[in-house]
Every structure is written in C-alpha cells, then in structure tokens.
C-alpha cells in the first residue's frame, strides 16, 4: 500500500494590505476583556449594568409588533428614513441638518471604512493627530493611504503644525477627534477649533471629524463639532455613533455630509455591506423618538465621572517622576506617558501576570510612536476595583527598570 506523502497545510493567499495583520490591537483588547482573572482597562467597553435594557427591549418589541415585516426585510443603503430624521434632529442642535444629509452606518467604525473606500486612493496622505484612534489608522492604511501624524498638545492638534504638514504632504484629507479624544481624552477648546477650521478653509483640505464621545460630558458643558463652524459643514464628513450612548452591540451610527459626496458614500456603503440592519435602525429610531436619551447619558456620565476621579486619584502617586497623565472632562479614556526609558509594551506581560491590563500607546501613533505611553479606560469597573487594580499596576511600574 502506498502511503501518501505529507503535504504542507493549505493557506489562502492574503492581500498585501493585510500582510502581518493576523492579530491587531483591537482583537487583543477584546481577548483581554474576556479574561476573568484580569481587570482590563484596555478597551472602551461600557459597563453593561448601565445599559437601559428595559427601554431598549420595549423598542425592539414595538418595532417587531408594529413594523415586523418591514424590519425583517431588505432596506436602503442610505439608511431608514425614521433614523435619518432622528439623527438630523440631534445634529441640528449644533449644525442645521436634514435627513437627506445623513448616511447610516453599522457603527462609526464602518463609517471610517466607508469614508476610506469613497475618498482614498493608494498613496494618498492622510493627516491625523499624534496619537490618534488606532482603528482609523487601520481603516485608512488598508486602503493604501500614508498616515502622517501631526503634533499635538493638551488642547489637541496644533494649528500651525497642521498647516505645515498640509504644505509638506498635500493630504487627501485630515482626520480629527476634537472632543474627548481617543486615546488621550483631550478636548479642543473653541479657539483651537477655530484656528484649525481657518487652516482647513484656507488650504481647501477636507475634514473627517469623528465624534462618538461628545455627549459623555462630566461638566455638563458640550462642544459643537468643528463642522458647525462657518464654512466647515460643506467640507466635513461628521461621524456619530450610538455605541457609547445606547449600546455598542446594536452597531448603529451615521455620517453627516453635504453635496455630491453623499451619493458616493451611499455607493461605498452598498459595496461594503449593502445596508445596516433594518431592525436595529428602526429600534434606534424608536428609542430616540420615545426614550430620554439625554437623561440616560447624564446618568451614565455621572457614573463615569466618579470612575475617572477614582483612576486619577489612584494613578497619580504610582507614576514615575516626570510622567504626564491627562484628566479628561468626558469620554472614556485617560492617557499616561511614563517618560523616557519606559516601554509600556514590554511591561504589559508583567501587568497581565499581576491581573491588570492596559493598551500600550505605541499602536495609536501613525509614525514616531512614544513607547512609554498607555491608554487606560475607566468606564468598565467600579471605583473600588479601579483603585485596587491601579495599585497593582503601580507595583509593576515601580519594578520595571528604565532602559
């Protein structure tokens, strides 16, 4: 009998744009969050105890009882009219908007991919804050874009540095998160927003503005998007999401834009996923029409404020001399830079062994990463859990020799 010779296991050929991406920081976030032996500050994962479960369930029940056949059918790429009207109503608090200017997405993450599909050609330059949202870097990079970080300070991107980068790199677009930024938690004050808008108007470069966290204010104050400033609505694609306000599991967000690009966004959306879930769209529309979302967000923000305070109190004494940490006025994250000689990626294994996790900051940089940085989310755990886990993190930092 002839024994067949062993063969190598079959492997699909992978596109070059995904080469070396068998794993990713986003995938690793959820893996850490699922470990019961680790207190994870790695992901911006809302506390499920804060979900408005009864109200959301009632909205699903109403949709399936009153619109069931439609909810279970195909929909349109632009999004269901009821949801686009509700999104326009919320946005109109800051910038006049009608339903025709809204395109629905399956969360703002898909929105970034749709924007990249619609606007970017291989080799295009995209300017981003340094650091910026890591999944935006991925979405733009897999479309062949060159990601270029622009210098920031505690007020966000520096307008003069942005203008210089535009002169040097001639970007296709600029991507910014002005309010409670991910990963740093920073917020651009009005004067900085106006300076950035003036640069973009004068240079003619379009803006992609991401605003998933803006309603999660700890002070009661809110910040209108850069898109609301004079002359910016027509040159900005503004992304919003219900993930951080209602439920990340629903996966519903939207984009606001003006002019012919709206048709291009709809075509790109159709090519990627044809449509977002109709039953989820109608449920979110019903929720926005009948529930007190602002009241719910105020309650959640009050809890998050207590947790931010707990993390800020706990982390200050355990950081090395010369370290810098942000104190966000809203959102979900704070950002710590330990300083020269520290490598947060190297320390992570020791931290996980001690039962605490964070996200190393290098992955949030388009270029020239600061490897001493870490992002910590304070929203998932109670103050007592935060303080105890940060204490263990402090022991890991203290035991880590500077390089």
C-alpha positions in Angstrom: 0.0 0.0 0.0 1.3 3.4 -0.9 1.3 5.9 1.9 0.7 9.5 0.6 3.5 11.9 1.2 2.7 14.5 3.9 1.9 17.9 2.5 2.0 21.4 4.0 -1.3 22.6 5.3 -3.2 24.8 2.8 -3.0 28.5 3.3 -5.1 31.1 1.5 -3.0 33.8 -0.2 -3.6 37.1 1.7 -3.7 40.5 0.2 -0.6 42.5 0.8 -2.5 45.2 2.6 -3.3 42.7 5.4 0.1 41.0 5.5 1.3 40.7 9.1 -2.1 41.6 10.5 -3.1 38.1 11.7 -3.7 39.9 15.0 -4.4 43.5 15.9 -4.6 45.7 19.0 -8.4 45.8 18.6 -8.6 42.0 18.6 -6.3 41.8 21.6 -8.5 44.3 23.5 -11.5 42.0 23.5 -9.4 39.0 24.3 -8.1 40.8 27.4 -11.6 42.0 28.4 -12.9 38.4 28.3 -10.4 37.1 30.9 -12.0 36.8 34.3 -8.6 36.9 36.0 -7.6 40.3 34.6 -9.0 43.7 35.4 -8.9 45.2 31.9 -8.5 48.9 31.3 -7.6 48.1 27.7 -10.9 48.6 25.9 -13.5 51.3 25.9 -16.1 48.8 26.9 -19.2 50.2 28.6 -20.4 48.7 31.9 -23.4 46.5 30.9 -25.1 47.3 34.2 -25.6 50.8 32.9 -27.5 49.8 29.7 -31.1 51.0 29.5 -32.2 47.4 29.0 -35.9 47.7 29.7 -36.3 50.7 27.4 -34.3 49.1 24.6 -36.2 45.9 24.9 -39.5 47.8 24.7 -38.3 49.5 21.5 -37.4 46.2 19.9 -40.8 44.7 20.9 -42.6 47.7 19.5 -40.8 47.6 16.2 -41.4 43.8 15.7 -45.0 44.2 16.7 -45.8 47.2 14.6 -43.2 47.1 11.8 -42.2 43.5 11.8 -42.4 42.6 8.1 -40.5 45.8 7.1 -38.0 45.3 9.9 -37.0 41.9 8.7 -36.8 42.9 5.0 -34.0 44.5 3.0 -33.6 48.2 3.4 -31.8 51.0 1.5 -28.1 51.8 1.6 -28.7 55.4 2.8 -30.5 54.2 5.9 -34.1 54.1 7.1 -35.8 57.5 6.9 -37.0 57.4 10.6 -33.5 57.0 11.8 -32.1 59.6 9.5 -34.7 62.1 10.7 -33.8 61.4 14.3 -30.1 61.7 13.6 -30.7 65.0 11.8 -32.8 66.3 14.8 -29.9 65.6 17.2 -27.3 67.1 15.0 -29.4 70.2 14.4 -28.7 71.3 18.0 -25.3 72.4 16.7 -25.5 72.4 12.9 -28.6 72.7 10.6 -29.1 69.2 9.2 -31.9 67.4 7.4 -32.4 63.7 6.8 -31.1 63.8 3.2 -27.6 64.7 4.6 -27.4 61.6 6.8 -26.0 58.2 5.7 -26.4 55.3 8.2 -23.5 53.0 9.1 -23.0 49.9 11.2 -21.3 51.9 13.9 -18.8 54.6 13.3 -16.1 52.1 12.6 -17.8 51.1 9.4 -18.2 54.8 8.7 -14.4 55.1 8.7 -14.1 52.2 6.3 -16.8 53.7 4.0 -15.0 57.1 4.0 -11.7 55.4 3.1 -13.4 53.4 0.4 -15.1 56.5 -1.0 -12.2 59.1 -0.8 -8.8 57.4 -0.8 -6.5 56.2 -3.5 -3.3 54.2 -2.8 -0.5 56.5 -1.9 -2.8 59.3 -0.6 -1.6 61.1 2.5 -4.0 61.4 5.5 -3.1 63.7 8.4 -4.1 62.6 11.8 -3.4 63.7 15.4 -0.4 62.2 17.1 -1.6 60.0 18.7 -5.0 59.1 17.1 -7.6 56.3 17.1 -5.8 53.1 16.2 -8.7 51.6 14.2 -8.8 54.7 12.0 -5.1 54.1 11.2 -6.0 50.6 10.2 -9.1 51.5 8.1 -7.1 54.1 6.1 -3.9 52.1 5.9 -5.5 49.0 4.3 -6.8 51.3 1.5 -3.2 52.2 0.8 -3.1 55.6 2.5 0.1 57.1 4.0 -0.7 58.1 7.6 1.1 61.1 8.9 0.9 62.2 12.5 0.6 65.9 13.3 2.0 67.4 16.6 -0.5 67.8 19.4 -0.5 69.4 22.9 -3.1 69.2 25.7 -5.5 71.2 23.5 -5.3 68.8 20.6 -3.8 69.2 17.2 -1.6 72.3 16.8 -2.9 74.5 14.0 0.5 75.7 12.9 1.8 72.2 12.8 -1.3 71.2 10.8 -0.7 73.9 8.2 3.0 73.0 7.8 2.0 69.3 7.3 -0.5 70.3 4.7 2.1 72.3 2.8 4.6 69.4 3.0 2.4 66.4 2.3 -0.6 67.7 0.3 -3.0 65.4 2.0 -6.3 64.0 0.6 -7.9 64.7 4.0 -7.5 65.4 7.7 -8.9 63.1 10.4 -9.6 64.5 13.8 -11.4 63.6 17.1 -11.8 67.0 18.7 -13.9 66.1 21.8 -12.8 63.6 24.5 -10.3 62.2 22.0 -9.5 58.5 21.8 -6.9 57.7 23.1 -5.9 60.8 25.1 -9.2 62.1 26.4 -8.2 65.6 25.3 -10.7 68.2 24.1 -10.0 71.1 21.7 -11.2 74.4 23.1 -13.2 76.7 20.9 -10.2 78.9 20.0 -8.2 75.9 18.8 -11.2 74.6 16.8 -11.5 78.0 15.1 -7.8 78.0 14.3 -7.9 74.5 12.8 -11.0 75.4 10.8 -9.3 78.5 9.4 -6.3 76.4 8.2 -8.6 73.9 6.5 -10.8 76.6 4.8 -7.7 78.4 3.5 -5.9 75.3 2.3 -9.1 73.6 0.9 -8.4 70.3 2.6 -11.5 68.3 3.7 -12.1 67.1 7.2 -13.3 63.8 8.6 -14.5 64.6 12.1 -15.2 61.7 14.5 -17.4 62.4 17.4 -18.5 59.2 19.2 -17.9 60.5 22.7 -19.0 64.2 22.7 -22.2 63.7 24.7 -20.4 62.0 27.6 -19.5 65.2 29.3 -18.6 65.3 33.0 -19.1 69.0 33.4 -22.5 69.5 31.8 -20.8 71.5 29.0 -20.9 70.4 25.4 -18.7 71.3 22.4 -20.1 71.9 19.0 -18.2 70.0 16.3 -15.8 71.7 14.0 -18.3 71.0 11.2 -20.6 73.6 12.9 -18.1 76.5 12.4 -18.7 78.9 9.5 -17.8 77.3 6.1 -17.0 73.9 7.6 -20.2 72.0 7.1 -19.7 71.6 3.3 -16.1 70.4 3.7 -16.6 68.0 6.7 -17.8 64.4 6.9 -19.0 64.1 10.5 -19.3 60.7 12.1 -21.5 59.8 15.1 -22.4 56.6 16.9 -24.9 55.2 19.3 -22.4 52.7 20.6 -21.3 54.7 23.5 -24.7 56.3 24.3 -27.2 53.4 23.9 -25.4 50.1 23.2 -22.3 49.0 21.3 -24.0 45.7 20.4 -26.6 47.5 18.3 -23.9 48.7 15.9 -25.6 51.8 14.5 -24.0 55.1 13.6 -24.3 57.7 10.9 -22.4 60.2 8.8 -23.4 63.8 8.0 -22.1 65.3 4.8 -23.2 67.8 2.1 -23.2 67.7 -1.6 -22.3 65.1 -4.2 -20.1 63.1 -1.8 -23.3 61.8 -0.2 -24.1 59.7 -3.3 -20.5 58.4 -3.3 -20.8 57.4 0.4 -24.0 55.5 -0.3 -22.4 53.6 -3.2 -19.4 52.7 -1.0 -21.7 51.6 1.8 -23.6 49.4 -0.6 -20.4 47.8 -1.8 -19.3 47.0 1.7 -22.5 45.8 3.4 -25.4 46.8 1.2 -27.3 48.2 4.3 -27.2 48.3 8.0 -29.6 46.1 10.0 -33.1 47.4 9.4 -34.5 46.0 12.7 -31.7 47.8 14.6 -32.2 51.0 12.7 -35.9 51.1 13.4 -35.3 50.2 17.0 -32.7 53.0 17.4 -35.1 55.4 15.7 -37.9 54.4 18.1 -35.6 54.8 21.1 -34.5 58.3 20.0 -38.2 59.2 19.5 -39.6 57.9 22.7 -36.8 57.5 25.3 -35.0 60.1 27.3 -31.5 59.6 25.8 -30.2 62.8 27.3 -31.3 61.8 30.8 -29.8 58.4 30.3 -26.5 59.8 29.1 -26.4 62.2 32.1 -26.8 59.3 34.5 -24.1 57.3 32.7 -21.7 60.3 32.6 -22.1 60.9 36.3 -21.0 57.3 37.0 -18.1 57.7 34.5 -17.0 60.9 36.3 -16.7 59.0 39.6 -14.7 56.3 37.9 -12.4 58.9 36.2 -11.9 60.5 39.6 -11.0 57.1 41.1 -8.5 56.3 38.4 -6.9 59.8 38.5 -6.5 59.6 42.3 -5.1 56.1 42.2 -2.7 56.6 39.3 -1.1 59.9 40.3 1.1 58.5 43.1 2.2 55.4 41.2 3.6 57.2 38.2 7.3 57.9 37.9 8.7 61.4 38.4 8.2 63.4 35.2 5.3 61.3 33.9 2.3 63.0 32.4 -1.3 61.9 32.6 -4.4 63.6 31.2 -7.6 64.3 33.2 -10.4 64.2 30.6 -13.6 66.3 31.0 -15.6 63.5 29.4 -15.4 60.3 27.4 -13.9 57.0 28.4 -10.1 57.3 28.4 -7.1 58.8 30.1 -3.6 58.7 28.7 -0.3 58.3 30.6 3.1 58.9 29.3 5.7 57.3 31.7 8.6 59.1 30.2 12.0 58.2 28.6 13.3 54.8 29.4 9.9 53.0 29.8 8.4 50.7 27.3 4.7 50.0 28.0 4.6 47.1 25.6 7.3 45.3 27.4 5.6 45.9 30.8 2.2 44.6 29.6 3.1 40.9 30.1 4.1 41.7 33.7 0.9 43.7 34.3 -1.3 40.9 32.9 0.5 38.5 35.2 -0.4 40.8 38.1 -4.0 40.7 37.0 -4.4 44.2 35.3 -4.2 45.2 31.6 -4.0 48.4 29.6 -3.4 49.2 26.0 0.2 50.2 25.1 0.2 53.5 23.4 2.5 52.9 20.5 -0.3 51.5 18.4 -2.1 54.8 18.4 0.7 56.6 16.5 0.8 56.9 12.7 4.5 57.3 13.0 7.2 58.0 15.6 5.5 56.2 18.4 6.1 57.1 22.1 6.5 53.6 23.6 6.3 54.9 27.1 2.6 55.6 26.7 -0.5 53.7 27.7 -4.2 54.2 27.3 -6.5 53.3 30.3 -10.3 53.2 30.1 -12.0 53.9 33.4 -15.6 53.2 32.4 -16.0 49.4 32.9 -15.2 49.0 36.5 -16.3 50.4 39.9 -14.1 52.8 41.8 -13.1 50.1 44.3 -11.9 47.8 41.6 -10.1 50.6 39.7 -8.2 51.7 42.8 -7.1 48.2 43.7 -6.1 47.3 40.2 -4.2 50.6 39.6 -2.3 49.8 42.8 -1.1 46.5 41.3 -0.2 48.4 38.1 1.9 50.8 40.2 3.9 47.9 41.6 4.6 46.7 38.0 5.8 50.2 37.0 7.9 50.5 40.1 9.6 47.2 39.4 10.3 48.0 35.8 13.8 49.3 35.3 14.3 52.3 33.0 16.1 51.3 29.8 
